[in-house]
């Protein structure tokens, strides 16, 4: 089952009609103006938006897994199996984990601010 979970996750995250990509783009467009590219210091608001993003991202992931008939435990198990095999599938898990990191999030928001100006 781990291969199926990873393949579904890859499609959700990077497929032609990737619902997650749409979510990320909509979220970035909605919140991009909070971020100031000219300031080195991060504002407190960045963390507020980041926390909101984490909550919504996790909800998107949980809804995706549920719609596909998987649980969070299935995802964790699939990630462990893929990690042990050192397969490409772990890359998608790494990408998703990175997406949840603050620095990556801020970079994504800065990119969105430039792209959707």
N, C-alpha and C positions, 0 to 999 in steps of 0.2 A: 504494500500500500504506500510505502514511503515515496516511491518513484512517482506514483499518481499525484500525491499531494504536492510534490515539488514541481511537477509539470503544470499542474493547475495554477500554482502560485506564480510560476513564470508567465503563464498566459495572462493572468490577472494583472501582473505588474508591467509586463512588456509587450503584450500582444497587440495586434492591429486595432482592436476595439477595447483597449485596456481601460476598464472603469476606474482603476486607481489613478491612472494618468489624468483622467478628467477631474477627479476629486482634487488631486494635487494642484492642477492648473486653476481650478475655481477658487480653492483656498488661497493660493498665492495672489491671484488677482484681487481678491477681497481684502487682503491684509497687507499688501505690498507697501502701501503708503505709510505704514507705521515705521518702516525701516529707512534710516538716513544713511546713504552711502558716503557722505562726507565726514561723518563722525566715526572715530576709532572706538570710542567708548560705547558700549551697548546700553541702551535705555532699559529701564525696568519693564516697560511695555513689551519688549522683545520676549521676555520670559513668559509673560501672560499669554501672548499669541502662541508661543511655543507649546505651552501647557495645553492650550485649546487644540492645537494641531495634534499633539500626542493622543489626546482623548479621542478625537475624531478619527485619526488614523487607526488606532486600536479598534474602534468600533467598526470601521470599514473592513479591517482584517477579520474580525470575528464574524461579521455578516457574510463575508465571502466564504469563510470556512463552513459556516452553518448551511449556506445555500448549496455548497458542494457535498454536504453530508459528512464533513470532517469536524473534528474538535481541536481545541488548542493543544491537547495532548497528542493528537495525531501529527500536528505540525512540529511539536518538539521532538517527537520520536523520529519523524522524517529528517529533521535537521541533524539529529545525532547519527542516523544511518548514513546520510550523505557525507557528514564530516568524517566518519570512520572510513568511508570509501575514498575520501578526498576527491569527490566528483564535482563536476561543474555545478550540479544542483546546489551545492553549498554557496556558490557565488550569489544566487538569488537571495538566499537567507542573509548573507553578508550585506547585500545591497539594501535589503529591508531594514536590517539593524542599523546600518549607517544612516538611512533616511530618518531614523528616530533620534539621531544624535544632534545636539544643539548646534554645533558648528556647521554641520551639513545643512541643517534647517535654515540657519541664518544665510548661508551662502545661496541656498535655493531661493530664499526671499529676495536677496539682493539681485540675483539673476532675473527674477520675475519683475522686479521694479524696472530694470533696464529693458527687458523684452516687451513688457506690456505698458510702457510709458505712454 
